[in-house]
Amino acid sequence: MKHYAGLDVSLKETSICIVNETGAICREMKVPSHPEDLVRALQDPAWRLARIGLEAGPLSQWLFSGLAQAGLPVVCIETRHTKAFLKAQVNKTDRNDARGIAQMMRVNLFRPVHIKTLTSQHRRALLTARKLLQEKAVAIENDIRGLLRNFGLKVGMTGAVGFDVRIRELVDGRPELAEFTASLLAARRMLREELSRLHRKVLEITQDDGVCRRLMTIPGVGPVVALAFTSTIDVPARFRKSKAVGPILGLTPVLKESGESKRVGQISLCGDGMMRGLLYEAAQVLLTRVKKWSWLKAWATNVARRRGIRKAIVALARRLAVLMPRIWSDGTEFRWTKDPLVQPSL
């Protein structure tokens, strides 16, 4: 008889529920959230496990890799679909969630999630650390601006390079203000230095990666966007069509239909928020800063005339999400005109 297991993972312990083909519970237990402990509990010869369900989460990649290397039939399942299935339960507990996931495995009612390769996970961690340093540095700069504004000192428009000099000019002759601004500027300087170091690492990776170099031929797409896209998509072959990438990143409108009512809302905002934000920035740069015309910019400009600049940027971000996997899969570069025989005017 086949058996099915459901794992409800928390930081310290994981609840395990094993059911048979008829849905009867055979075993329930809790083990530490570590691959070795899970393998030890699930490799009992009494169980003929056909599927093991693991909900996507912070520890899912680590646990999935450990279980897969042990030869167990583990499946990482989609979080929103699992949440909707488990809502039918009256009480939400770790034990009941493990039971629900086990039943999902038994009736084959789940959506699998792609587990990224180790290279993509490392690149994603690099980009996340870079973004964190950037946000903290900007937060310190904004706090300094707000503190000095209370004393009538306005920083004004200044770049990242001249910010330190501008602040020292404002607090010159005011030792009370110079004391705490010096500490904040020192912390900001350290963050900026580490941010520059991580950004150089990003540039090194993109220069050695052929896919990233091809993606950067698209106007508005830089090293950060290219590296983030390759680490997010990981394997483009897992999408049947490149048009499926837009909905995965939350760049398509939400359709709410019930009976005779049918309303198209804003974009769903599901999926990877960092990648969606980077695509939005790339689309904004292409539409507003890139001076060289291309068929892509012409298309977005026409959308802006009809629907407004904000909707045009979102539409262009989705168009980039569709275009980039095609360039990735085809091994080609961006064409500035749709007709390859026509050269773009400079």
C-alpha positions as CSV (number, residue, x, y, z in Angstrom):
1,M,0.0,0.0,0.0
2,K,1.3,3.5,-0.9
3,H,1.7,6.2,1.7
4,Y,1.7,10.0,1.5
5,A,3.3,12.4,3.9
6,G,2.7,16.1,4.6
7,L,5.3,18.4,6.3
8,D,4.3,21.6,8.1
9,V,7.7,23.3,8.6
10,S,8.4,25.8,11.4
11,L,11.7,27.3,12.5
12,K,12.4,24.7,15.2
13,E,10.1,21.7,14.6
14,T,8.3,20.1,11.6
15,S,5.0,18.4,12.0
16,I,4.8,15.2,9.9
17,C,1.6,13.3,9.0
18,I,1.6,10.1,7.0
19,V,-1.6,8.7,5.5
20,N,-2.4,5.7,3.4
21,E,-4.2,5.4,0.1
22,T,-7.6,5.5,1.8
23,G,-6.8,8.7,3.7
24,A,-6.4,7.0,7.1
25,I,-3.7,8.5,9.3
26,C,-0.9,6.1,9.9
27,R,1.6,8.2,11.9
28,E,1.9,11.7,13.3
29,M,5.1,13.1,14.9
30,K,7.2,16.1,15.3
31,V,10.9,16.2,14.5
32,P,13.5,19.0,14.4
33,S,13.5,21.1,11.2
34,H,16.7,19.6,9.8
35,P,17.2,17.4,6.7
36,E,18.9,14.6,8.6
37,D,16.1,14.3,11.1
38,L,13.4,14.4,8.5
39,V,15.2,11.8,6.4
40,R,15.6,9.6,9.5
41,A,11.9,9.8,10.2
42,L,10.7,9.3,6.6
43,Q,13.0,6.5,5.6
44,D,11.3,4.0,7.9
45,P,10.8,0.7,6.0
46,A,7.2,0.6,7.2
47,W,6.3,3.4,4.8
48,R,6.1,3.1,1.0
49,L,6.0,6.9,0.3
50,A,4.7,7.9,-3.1
51,R,4.8,11.7,-2.4
52,I,6.0,14.0,0.3
53,G,4.5,17.4,0.4
54,L,6.6,20.4,1.6
55,E,5.1,23.9,1.5
56,A,7.3,26.6,0.0
57,G,8.9,28.8,2.7
58,P,12.2,30.2,4.1
59,L,13.5,26.7,4.9
60,S,12.0,24.9,1.9
61,Q,15.0,25.0,-0.4
62,W,17.3,23.7,2.2
63,L,15.0,20.9,3.3
64,F,14.0,20.0,-0.2
65,S,17.6,19.6,-1.3
66,G,18.4,17.3,1.7
67,L,15.3,15.1,1.2
68,A,15.9,14.9,-2.6
69,Q,19.5,13.9,-2.1
70,A,18.3,11.1,0.1
71,G,16.2,9.8,-2.7
72,L,12.8,10.7,-1.2
73,P,9.9,11.7,-3.5
74,V,9.6,15.2,-2.1
75,V,7.5,17.9,-3.8
76,C,7.6,21.6,-3.0
77,I,4.0,23.0,-3.3
78,E,2.7,26.5,-3.9
79,T,1.9,28.5,-0.8
80,R,-1.2,30.4,-1.9
81,H,-2.8,27.2,-3.2
82,T,-2.0,25.4,0.0
83,K,-3.5,28.2,2.1
84,A,-6.7,28.1,0.1
85,F,-7.0,24.3,0.6
86,L,-6.3,24.5,4.3
87,K,-8.9,27.2,4.9
88,A,-11.5,24.5,5.1
89,Q,-10.2,23.4,8.4
90,V,-11.8,24.8,11.6
91,N,-8.7,25.1,13.7
92,K,-5.3,26.1,12.2
93,T,-2.6,24.1,14.0
94,D,0.7,22.6,12.8
95,R,-0.8,19.2,13.3
96,N,-3.9,20.0,11.2
97,D,-1.8,21.7,8.5
98,A,0.4,18.6,8.2
99,R,-2.8,16.5,7.8
100,G,-4.1,18.7,5.1
101,I,-0.9,18.7,3.1
102,A,-0.8,14.9,3.4
103,Q,-4.3,14.7,2.0
104,M,-3.3,17.0,-0.8
105,M,-0.5,14.6,-1.8
106,R,-2.9,11.7,-1.6
107,V,-5.6,13.2,-4.0
108,N,-2.9,14.9,-6.2
109,L,-4.4,18.3,-5.6
110,F,-1.4,20.6,-5.5
111,R,0.7,22.9,-7.6
112,P,4.5,22.2,-7.6
113,V,7.0,25.0,-7.2
114,H,10.3,25.2,-9.0
115,I,13.3,24.9,-6.7
116,K,16.1,27.1,-7.9
117,T,19.6,25.9,-8.5
118,L,22.3,26.7,-6.0
119,T,23.9,29.3,-8.4
120,S,20.6,31.2,-8.6
121,Q,20.2,31.1,-4.9
122,H,23.7,32.5,-4.4
123,R,23.0,35.3,-6.9
124,R,19.7,36.1,-5.3
125,A,21.3,36.4,-1.9
126,L,23.9,38.8,-3.3
127,L,21.2,41.0,-4.8
128,T,19.2,40.9,-1.6
129,A,22.2,42.0,0.4
130,R,23.0,44.7,-2.0
131,K,19.4,46.0,-1.9
132,L,19.5,46.0,1.9
133,L,22.7,48.1,2.1
134,Q,21.2,50.5,-0.4
135,E,18.0,50.9,1.5
136,K,19.8,51.5,4.8
137,A,22.2,54.1,3.3
138,V,19.2,56.0,1.8
139,A,17.3,55.8,5.1
140,I,20.3,57.3,7.0
141,E,20.5,60.1,4.4
142,N,16.8,60.8,4.7
143,D,17.0,60.8,8.5
144,I,19.9,63.4,8.4
145,R,17.8,65.6,6.1
146,G,14.9,65.4,8.5
147,L,17.0,66.1,11.6
148,L,18.7,69.2,10.1
149,R,15.4,70.5,8.7
150,N,14.2,71.1,12.3
151,F,17.0,73.7,12.7
152,G,16.2,75.4,9.4
153,L,19.1,73.7,7.5
154,K,18.0,72.5,4.1
155,V,20.2,70.0,2.3
156,G,18.6,70.4,-1.1
157,M,19.4,68.5,-4.2
158,T,22.7,66.6,-3.9
159,G,24.2,63.4,-5.2
160,A,25.6,60.5,-3.2
161,V,29.1,61.7,-3.7
162,G,28.6,65.3,-2.6
163,F,26.2,64.5,0.3
164,D,28.9,64.2,2.9
165,V,30.5,67.5,1.9
166,R,27.1,69.3,1.9
167,I,26.2,68.1,5.4
168,R,29.5,69.2,6.8
169,E,29.1,72.7,5.3
170,L,25.6,73.0,6.9
171,V,26.7,72.0,10.4
172,D,30.0,74.0,10.3
173,G,30.1,76.2,13.4
174,R,27.4,74.2,15.2
175,P,29.2,71.7,17.4
176,E,25.9,70.3,18.8
177,L,24.8,69.2,15.4
178,A,28.2,68.2,14.1
179,E,28.6,65.6,16.9
180,F,25.7,63.4,15.9
181,T,25.9,64.0,12.2
182,A,29.5,62.8,12.2
183,S,28.4,59.5,13.6
184,L,25.6,59.2,11.0
185,L,27.9,60.1,8.2
186,A,30.4,57.5,9.3
187,A,27.8,54.8,9.3
188,R,26.5,56.0,5.9
189,R,30.1,56.0,4.5
190,M,30.6,52.4,5.6
191,L,27.3,51.3,4.1
192,R,28.2,53.0,0.8
193,E,31.6,51.4,0.7
194,E,30.2,47.9,1.2
195,L,27.4,48.7,-1.3
196,S,30.1,49.6,-3.9
197,R,31.9,46.3,-3.2
198,L,28.8,44.2,-3.7
199,H,27.9,46.2,-6.8
200,R,31.4,45.5,-8.3
201,K,30.7,41.8,-7.6
202,V,27.4,42.1,-9.6
203,L,29.3,43.7,-12.5
204,E,31.9,40.9,-12.4
205,I,29.2,38.2,-12.6
206,T,27.3,39.8,-15.4
207,Q,30.5,40.4,-17.5
208,D,31.3,36.7,-17.3
209,D,27.7,35.5,-18.0
210,G,26.7,35.3,-21.7
211,V,23.0,35.3,-20.9
212,C,23.3,38.5,-18.8
213,R,25.3,40.2,-21.6
214,R,22.6,39.4,-24.1
215,L,19.8,40.6,-21.8
216,M,21.7,43.9,-21.3
217,T,21.4,44.6,-25.1
218,I,17.8,45.6,-24.3
219,P,17.7,49.4,-23.7
220,G,17.0,50.1,-20.0
221,V,18.2,46.7,-18.8
222,G,21.4,47.0,-16.7
223,P,23.6,44.5,-14.8
224,V,21.3,44.4,-11.7
225,V,18.1,43.8,-13.7
226,A,19.8,41.1,-15.9
227,L,21.3,39.3,-12.9
228,A,18.1,39.5,-11.0
229,F,16.1,38.1,-13.9
230,T,18.3,35.1,-14.5
231,S,18.3,34.3,-10.8
232,T,14.5,34.6,-10.6
233,I,13.6,32.7,-13.7
234,D,16.5,30.2,-13.2
235,V,15.4,27.8,-16.0
236,P,13.4,29.4,-18.8
237,A,12.4,26.0,-20.2
238,R,10.0,25.6,-17.3
239,F,7.6,28.1,-19.0
240,R,5.8,26.8,-22.0
241,K,5.4,30.3,-23.4
242,S,7.3,33.5,-22.5
243,K,3.9,35.2,-22.0
244,A,3.5,33.2,-18.8
245,V,6.3,35.1,-17.1
246,G,4.3,38.3,-16.8
247,P,1.5,36.8,-14.6
248,I,4.1,34.9,-12.5
249,L,5.7,38.3,-11.6
250,G,2.4,40.0,-10.9
251,L,2.4,42.3,-13.9
252,T,-1.0,41.4,-15.3
253,P,-4.4,42.9,-14.3
254,V,-6.7,41.0,-11.9
255,L,-10.0,39.9,-13.4
256,K,-12.9,39.7,-10.9
257,E,-16.0,38.1,-12.5
258,S,-19.1,36.9,-10.7
259,G,-22.4,36.4,-12.5
260,E,-23.1,39.4,-14.7
261,S,-20.4,41.5,-13.1
262,K,-17.0,41.7,-14.7
263,R,-14.3,44.1,-13.4
264,V,-10.7,44.4,-14.5
265,G,-8.6,45.6,-11.6
266,Q,-5.0,46.6,-11.1
267,I,-2.0,44.3,-11.5
268,S,-2.0,41.3,-9.2
269,L,1.4,42.2,-7.5
270,C,1.9,38.5,-6.8
271,G,5.3,36.8,-7.2
272,D,8.7,38.3,-6.7
273,G,8.4,41.9,-5.6
274,M,12.1,42.8,-6.1
275,M,12.1,41.6,-9.7
276,R,8.8,43.4,-10.4
277,G,10.3,46.6,-9.0
278,L,13.4,46.3,-11.1
279,L,11.4,45.7,-14.3
280,Y,9.4,48.8,-13.5
281,E,12.6,50.8,-13.1
282,A,14.0,49.5,-16.3
283,A,10.8,50.3,-18.1
284,Q,10.8,53.8,-16.7
285,V,14.4,54.4,-17.8
286,L,13.6,53.1,-21.3
287,L,10.6,55.3,-21.7
288,T,11.9,58.5,-20.1
289,R,15.7,58.5,-20.3
290,V,16.9,56.4,-23.3
291,K,17.0,58.8,-26.2
292,K,17.7,56.2,-28.9
293,W,14.4,55.1,-30.5
294,S,13.5,51.4,-30.9
295,W,10.3,49.6,-31.7
296,L,9.9,48.8,-28.0
297,K,10.0,52.5,-27.0
298,A,7.7,53.4,-29.9
299,W,5.2,50.9,-28.7
300,A,5.4,52.1,-25.1
301,T,5.1,55.8,-26.3
302,N,1.8,55.0,-28.1
303,V,0.5,53.3,-25.0
304,A,1.4,56.4,-23.0
305,R,-0.5,58.6,-25.4
306,R,-3.7,56.5,-25.0
307,R,-3.6,55.4,-21.4
308,G,-1.1,57.6,-19.5
309,I,2.5,57.3,-18.5
310,R,2.0,55.2,-15.4
311,K,0.1,52.5,-17.2
312,A,2.5,52.6,-20.1
313,I,5.4,51.9,-17.7
314,V,3.6,48.9,-16.2
315,A,2.7,47.6,-19.7
316,L,6.3,48.1,-20.8
317,A,7.6,46.2,-17.7
318,R,5.4,43.3,-18.6
319,R,6.6,43.5,-22.2
320,L,10.2,43.3,-20.9
321,A,9.3,40.2,-18.8
322,V,8.0,38.5,-22.0
323,L,10.9,39.7,-24.2
324,M,13.8,38.7,-21.9
325,P,13.1,34.9,-21.7
326,R,12.7,34.9,-25.5
327,I,16.2,36.4,-25.9
328,W,17.5,34.0,-23.3
329,S,16.1,30.9,-24.9
330,D,16.8,31.9,-28.6
331,G,20.4,33.0,-27.9
332,T,19.8,36.2,-29.8
333,E,20.3,39.9,-29.0
334,F,17.8,42.8,-28.9
335,R,16.8,44.1,-32.3
336,W,16.3,47.9,-32.4
337,T,13.9,47.5,-35.3
338,K,11.4,44.7,-36.1
339,D,12.9,44.5,-39.6
340,P,16.4,43.1,-39.3
341,L,17.4,44.7,-42.7
342,V,16.6,48.3,-41.5
343,Q,19.3,49.9,-39.5
344,P,18.2,52.2,-36.6
345,S,18.9,55.9,-37.0
346,L,21.3,57.5,-34.6
